[in-house]
Amino acid sequence: MLVVNPGDIPRINKQSTNKSDKTDSRYLCHHLASGHLRSISVPEEKQEQFRSLFRRRADLVKNLKRIKCHIKSMLLYYGVELPAHYDNINWSKAMTHWIEKLKWLYPTACQTMKSRLDEYHFLKKEYLHICNELRSYARTQYKKDYYLLRSIPGVGPFIAIAILSEVGDIRRFKGIDRLSSYVGLVPSLHSSGEKSYCRGITYRSKNLLRRYLIEGAWIAAKKDAELMQYYQERKGCDHRKIIIKMAAKTLSRIYHVLKTGEPYQTMQVRMAV
């Protein structure tokens, strides 16, 4: 059986005006016989279910951000000033305890805030539980690859888990160019005759994984002298383009480490050896 991406099947203008199952089937058979259809990888059930748990964590992160915004907007709406030492993205137990102890003029506002805090505590508990389950599963089921990935600067536990769950066996790619295209760390080009220009980064991507790699590149630059030097040499350029290139370099390291089965070594360690 051959599984293909519908968006990669060539079409003619006539198909948009005269579309039918019979026409589509005949067109698919024609491309299949000529060998123009390229199959895509179908993940195993184990990886698919691992991916679902990882994406559940991403959903919880979104919901936590949402409920935090609702709580802070309610405080702002009613003129309650949040102390400066609590006004940050990391909410402590002391902060939530301070919100719980607030005095409201009417019981309806008190119940509204209590309901929102209950939702926040539930989501926080679920988030921590899912994080622990992901780490535990990756360390047992993908132990070798997990710790190989963790040896790379900027690749934390959840970037490693993102690679393992979203990409699967990275060794199936014949080169880093194909892997970069799969993740979405390549430019979108348009060329016609003598005119050629870049439309920015491609929209075809593993969006969640790409975001993780870009965020990890900022951390990697602080830990790896090579990446920091690369950033400093291009400091006057658009920092958004630089960080995408640094994320691509991190992906290249990930590919090399998993392909060779050897932990990553920084430039200082390689020179010492």
Secondary structure in CASP SS format (residue, H / E / C, confidence):
PFRMAT SS
TARGET T0000
AUTHOR 0000-0000-0000
METHOD secondary structure of the structure
MODEL  1
M C 1.00
L C 1.00
V C 1.00
V C 1.00
N C 1.00
P H 1.00
G H 1.00
D H 1.00
I C 1.00
P C 1.00
R C 1.00
I C 1.00
N H 1.00
K H 1.00
Q H 1.00
S H 1.00
T H 1.00
N C 1.00
K C 1.00
S C 1.00
D H 1.00
K H 1.00
T H 1.00
D H 1.00
S H 1.00
R H 1.00
Y H 1.00
L H 1.00
C H 1.00
H H 1.00
H H 1.00
L H 1.00
A H 1.00
S H 1.00
G C 1.00
H C 1.00
L C 1.00
R C 1.00
S C 1.00
I C 1.00
S C 1.00
V C 1.00
P C 1.00
E C 1.00
E H 1.00
K H 1.00
Q H 1.00
E H 1.00
Q H 1.00
F H 1.00
R H 1.00
S H 1.00
L H 1.00
F H 1.00
R H 1.00
R H 1.00
R H 1.00
A H 1.00
D H 1.00
L H 1.00
V H 1.00
K H 1.00
N H 1.00
L H 1.00
K H 1.00
R H 1.00
I H 1.00
K H 1.00
C H 1.00
H H 1.00
I H 1.00
K H 1.00
S H 1.00
M H 1.00
L H 1.00
L H 1.00
Y H 1.00
Y C 1.00
G C 1.00
V C 1.00
E C 1.00
L C 1.00
P C 1.00
A H 1.00
H H 1.00
Y H 1.00
D C 1.00
N C 1.00
I C 1.00
N C 1.00
W C 1.00
S C 1.00
K H 1.00
A H 1.00
M H 1.00
T H 1.00
H H 1.00
W H 1.00
I H 1.00
E H 1.00
K C 1.00
L C 1.00
K C 1.00
W C 1.00
L C 1.00
Y C 1.00
P H 1.00
T H 1.00
A H 1.00
C H 1.00
Q H 1.00
T H 1.00
M H 1.00
K H 1.00
S H 1.00
R H 1.00
L H 1.00
D H 1.00
E H 1.00
Y H 1.00
H H 1.00
F H 1.00
L H 1.00
K H 1.00
K H 1.00
E H 1.00
Y H 1.00
L H 1.00
H H 1.00
I H 1.00
C H 1.00
N H 1.00
E H 1.00
L H 1.00
R H 1.00
S H 1.00
Y H 1.00
A H 1.00
R H 1.00
T H 1.00
Q H 1.00
Y C 1.00
K H 1.00
K H 1.00
D H 1.00
Y H 1.00
Y H 1.00
L H 1.00
L H 1.00
R H 1.00
S C 1.00
I C 1.00
P C 1.00
G C 1.00
V C 1.00
G C 1.00
P H 1.00
F H 1.00
I H 1.00
A H 1.00
I H 1.00
A H 1.00
I H 1.00
L H 1.00
S H 1.00
E H 1.00
V H 1.00
G C 1.00
D C 1.00
I H 1.00
R H 1.00
R H 1.00
F C 1.00
K C 1.00
G C 1.00
I H 1.00
D H 1.00
R H 1.00
L H 1.00
S H 1.00
S H 1.00
Y H 1.00
V H 1.00
G C 1.00
L C 1.00
V C 1.00
P E 1.00
S E 1.00
L E 1.00
H E 1.00
S E 1.00
S E 1.00
G C 1.00
E C 1.00
K E 1.00
S E 1.00
Y E 1.00
C E 1.00
R E 1.00
G E 1.00
I E 1.00
T C 1.00
Y C 1.00
R C 1.00
S C 1.00
K C 1.00
N H 1.00
L H 1.00
L H 1.00
R H 1.00
R H 1.00
Y H 1.00
L H 1.00
I H 1.00
E H 1.00
G H 1.00
A H 1.00
W H 1.00
I H 1.00
A H 1.00
A H 1.00
K H 1.00
K H 1.00
D C 1.00
A H 1.00
E H 1.00
L H 1.00
M H 1.00
Q H 1.00
Y H 1.00
Y H 1.00
Q H 1.00
E H 1.00
R C 1.00
K C 1.00
G C 1.00
C C 1.00
D C 1.00
H H 1.00
R H 1.00
K H 1.00
I H 1.00
I H 1.00
I H 1.00
K H 1.00
M H 1.00
A H 1.00
A H 1.00
K H 1.00
T H 1.00
L H 1.00
S H 1.00
R H 1.00
I H 1.00
Y H 1.00
H H 1.00
V H 1.00
L H 1.00
K H 1.00
T H 1.00
G C 1.00
E C 1.00
P C 1.00
Y C 1.00
Q C 1.00
T C 1.00
M H 1.00
Q H 1.00
V H 1.00
R H 1.00
M H 1.00
A H 1.00
V C 1.00
END
